[in-house]
């Protein structure tokens, strides 16, 4: 909960997972909830530590990728938030899940990087031999490593689903120079993160970045390399042609898929074991990738 006074920060946007508040001085307060969605439906149950994992992961990578692209994050320290966000009371309610960030003029693309064949890309490749409309080498299997990482973007939809596009279409939307800069930046970001994952015995199969302009400079915004924005596999369990286990909400999706449910609200109630397993996977993703303990991140006493 953000504030309980009449001067509490003004809510600007409430998404499936994140809430944005006006923090003044061209700043925003981004609060990541423990909500979880599947098939574009938000479930009623909260996933313990999910918001803290997403926030801590984003802060970790923002610091380690700053030389490749600056991040919009100012601070996730609750003491800083309390001092800089007018009207923010009970900061403990959002400790570990909130960040003060700079406002950005968002670039209207989802900047996706794929290093392995999986998800929607595999479905398209199996049907047409392409990824986002670009012809790929023949004979690739599910979970195969691509010859080199690729940058197949998508549109950012205000409602409904994003649309996969090729590079030329992206260039028509934002301009070829900007599209080329985005591709160069995102491939460099992916390659550094993939090396870090490899050191931890993990494979970063794909991820997406959101970028915008802060003071005219292309800047990393929103979440970075989290289990919600990335496909992360244990390297020793990847078998070509099979779907690898992932550090994400796949157990919840599998359970929901098996229910007599039409994928529209209201969702079915999640069993406790699904909630616990999903939480465990999110925490494991953070701790294995970073080498840090989530218990040492802000808000552990909440």
HELIX and SHEET records of a PDB file:
HELIX    1   1 UNK A   50  UNK A   64  1                                  15    
HELIX    2   2 UNK A   78  UNK A   84  1                                   7    
HELIX    3   3 UNK A   91  UNK A   93  5                                   3    
HELIX    4   4 UNK A  119  UNK A  128  1                                  10    
HELIX    5   5 UNK A  167  UNK A  174  1                                   8    
HELIX    6   6 UNK A  176  UNK A  199  1                                  24    
HELIX    7   7 UNK A  235  UNK A  237  5                                   3    
HELIX    8   8 UNK A  250  UNK A  257  1                                   8    
HELIX    9   9 UNK A  272  UNK A  290  1                                  19    
HELIX   10  10 UNK A  294  UNK A  296  5                                   3    
SHEET    1   A 5 UNK A  10  UNK A  14  0                                        
SHEET    2   A 5 UNK A  18  UNK A  24 -1                                        
SHEET    3   A 5 UNK A  27  UNK A  32 -1                                        
SHEET    4   A 5 UNK A  98  UNK A 102 -1                                        
SHEET    5   A 5 UNK A  73  UNK A  75 -1                                        
SHEET    1   B 2 UNK A  37  UNK A  38  0                                        
SHEET    2   B 2 UNK A  41  UNK A  42 -1                                        
SHEET    1   C 4 UNK A 105  UNK A 106  0                                        
SHEET    2   C 4 UNK A 202  UNK A 214 -1                                        
SHEET    3   C 4 UNK A 109  UNK A 116 -1                                        
SHEET    4   C 4 UNK A 145  UNK A 150 -1                                        
SHEET    1   D 3 UNK A 105  UNK A 106  0                                        
SHEET    2   D 3 UNK A 202  UNK A 214 -1                                        
SHEET    3   D 3 UNK A 217  UNK A 221 -1                                        
SHEET    1   E 3 UNK A 105  UNK A 106  0                                        
SHEET    2   E 3 UNK A 202  UNK A 214 -1                                        
SHEET    3   E 3 UNK A 230  UNK A 234 -1                                        
SHEET    1   F 4 UNK A 105  UNK A 106  0                                        
SHEET    2   F 4 UNK A 202  UNK A 214 -1                                        
SHEET    3   F 4 UNK A 109  UNK A 116 -1                                        
SHEET    4   F 4 UNK A 154  UNK A 155 -1                                        
SHEET    1   G 2 UNK A 130  UNK A 131  0                                        
SHEET    2   G 2 UNK A 134  UNK A 135 -1                                        
END                                                                             
